Amino acid sequence: MSTQVENAADEVAQLGAWDPEGPADLHETIASLDTVANSVASAYEQVAATLEDYGVNSGFSETLREQIGSIRSASASLHETAGSGLMERAGSGDGASSPQVRSVVDTIGDLGHWNPSDPDELHNTIRELSVISDSVGTSYQQLSDTISGTGAHESYPPALDEAAEVMSAAGRELESAFSEGVMRNPRRGGG
């Protein structure tokens, strides 16, 4: 697995294992979880632009952009739920005030700045992009389970479950479309 994808997947997995240290930690983390999905969408946009710059079949960037739309929608829904529940967002920054979330967002952002050194790296990284969406989906599901036991607003777990499904579906679509890497045309519709 490429270093960029592996680092991002590891950071996301650590977020899924998060255990709130108290009400402030719970608040900060819930209020900023939408930034994780948003950072994936931003990284995928940058990867799509890199693919276009390298002249890779346009179907790859089109497939990424389709998934970006779904991911951004899930992020917006999660943001709305966190903003309208019992916990209101503090401040007007980018929302990633939780140290756990900030670390994940930064690492995923690094993936967006990826610049392949050769065709093999391009090929292998594209084949692995689905790991990021899958990891976020799994972490969101784990966080939903964790948050359910904290007494937090009852709207949070279903919102996280919905976002988890969108992220996992994006991962499945990217895995199917990109499974053979950039040396072949992307496959559409599950194979």
C-alpha positions in Angstrom: 0.0 0.0 0.0 1.3 3.5 -0.8 2.6 5.5 2.2 0.1 8.3 1.7 -2.9 5.9 1.7 -1.5 3.8 4.5 -0.9 6.9 6.7 -4.4 8.2 6.1 -6.0 4.8 6.7 -4.1 4.4 10.0 -5.1 7.9 11.2 -8.8 7.2 10.4 -8.7 3.9 12.2 -7.3 5.6 15.3 -10.2 8.0 15.1 -12.7 5.1 15.1 -11.1 3.8 18.3 -11.6 7.2 20.0 -13.1 7.2 23.5 -14.4 10.5 24.8 -12.5 11.9 27.8 -15.4 14.0 28.9 -18.2 16.4 27.7 -15.8 18.9 26.1 -14.0 16.2 24.1 -17.3 14.7 23.1 -18.6 18.1 21.9 -15.5 19.0 20.0 -15.3 15.7 18.2 -18.9 15.4 17.3 -19.0 19.0 16.1 -16.0 18.4 13.8 -16.6 14.9 12.3 -18.0 16.4 9.1 -14.6 17.8 8.4 -13.2 14.2 7.9 -15.6 13.5 5.0 -15.0 17.0 3.6 -11.2 16.4 3.7 -11.7 13.1 1.8 -13.7 14.9 -0.8 -11.1 17.7 -1.1 -8.2 15.1 -1.4 -10.2 13.2 -4.1 -10.7 16.5 -6.0 -7.0 17.1 -5.9 -6.2 13.5 -7.0 -8.7 13.9 -9.9 -6.9 17.0 -11.0 -3.6 15.2 -10.8 -5.0 12.3 -12.9 -6.2 14.9 -15.5 -2.7 16.5 -15.5 -1.1 13.1 -16.2 -3.5 12.4 -19.1 -5.1 9.4 -17.4 -8.4 8.1 -18.9 -11.0 10.8 -18.0 -13.3 8.0 -16.6 -11.1 7.9 -13.5 -11.5 11.6 -12.6 -15.2 11.4 -13.5 -15.7 8.5 -11.2 -13.9 10.3 -8.4 -16.0 13.4 -9.0 -19.2 11.4 -8.8 -18.2 10.1 -5.4 -17.0 13.5 -4.3 -20.6 14.8 -4.7 -22.0 12.0 -2.5 -19.3 12.5 0.1 -19.9 16.3 0.3 -23.6 15.7 0.7 -23.0 13.3 3.6 -20.6 15.8 5.1 -23.2 18.6 4.8 -25.8 16.4 6.4 -23.5 15.5 9.3 -22.6 19.2 9.7 -26.3 20.2 9.9 -27.1 17.5 12.5 -24.1 18.4 14.7 -25.1 22.1 14.4 -28.7 21.6 15.1 -28.5 19.2 18.0 -28.0 19.9 21.7 -24.4 20.7 21.1 -23.9 23.8 19.1 -20.6 24.5 17.2 -18.2 26.7 19.1 -16.4 29.3 17.1 -16.6 30.0 13.4 -13.4 28.2 12.2 -13.3 25.1 10.0 -14.8 22.9 12.7 -11.9 20.6 13.3 -11.2 21.7 16.8 -10.9 18.1 18.2 -7.2 17.0 18.2 -8.2 13.6 17.0 -10.2 15.0 14.1 -7.5 17.6 13.2 -4.9 14.9 12.9 -7.0 12.9 10.5 -8.0 15.9 8.4 -4.3 16.9 8.1 -3.2 13.4 7.1 -6.0 13.1 4.5 -5.1 16.6 3.2 -1.5 15.3 2.7 -2.9 12.6 0.4 -4.5 15.3 -1.8 -1.0 16.8 -2.4 0.3 13.6 -3.7 2.5 13.8 -6.8 3.3 10.4 -8.3 6.9 9.8 -9.1 6.3 7.2 -11.8 3.5 5.3 -13.6 3.7 2.4 -11.1 3.1 4.7 -8.1 0.2 6.3 -10.0 -1.2 2.9 -10.8 -0.9 1.5 -7.3 -2.2 4.6 -5.5 -5.3 4.7 -7.7 -6.0 1.1 -6.9 -5.9 1.9 -3.2 -8.0 5.0 -3.0 -11.0 3.0 -1.9 -9.3 2.2 1.4 -9.7 5.8 2.5 -13.5 5.9 2.0 -13.8 2.4 3.5 -11.8 3.5 6.6 -13.8 6.6 7.2 -17.1 4.5 6.8 -15.8 2.0 9.4 -14.7 4.7 11.8 -18.0 6.6 11.5 -19.8 3.4 12.3 -17.5 2.8 15.3 -18.0 6.4 16.5 -21.8 6.0 16.1 -21.6 3.0 18.5 -19.4 4.9 20.9 -21.5 8.0 20.9 -24.7 6.0 21.5 -23.4 5.1 24.9 -22.5 8.6 26.0 -25.9 10.2 26.4 -25.2 12.6 23.5 -28.1 13.8 21.4 -30.0 10.9 19.8 -29.8 12.4 16.3 -26.0 11.9 16.2 -25.7 8.1 15.8 -28.2 7.8 12.9 -26.4 10.7 11.2 -23.1 9.0 11.6 -24.6 5.7 10.4 -25.9 7.4 7.2 -22.5 9.1 6.6 -20.8 5.7 7.2 -22.9 4.1 4.6 -22.2 6.9 2.0 -18.4 6.6 2.7 -18.5 2.8 2.4 -20.5 2.9 -0.8 -18.0 5.4 -2.2 -15.2 3.0 -1.3 -17.0 0.1 -3.0 -17.6 2.1 -6.1 -14.0 3.3 -6.3 -12.7 -0.3 -5.6 -14.8 -1.6 -8.5 -13.9 1.2 -10.9 -10.2 1.4 -10.0 -9.4 -2.3 -9.2 -7.2 -2.7 -12.2 -5.4 0.7 -11.8 -4.9 3.3 -14.4 -3.5 0.9 -17.0 -7.1 -0.1 -17.9 -10.4 1.8 -18.4 -12.3 2.3 -15.2 -15.2 -0.1 -14.7 -18.6 1.2 -14.0 -21.6 -0.2 -12.0 -19.9 -2.8 -9.9 -17.7 -4.6 -12.4 
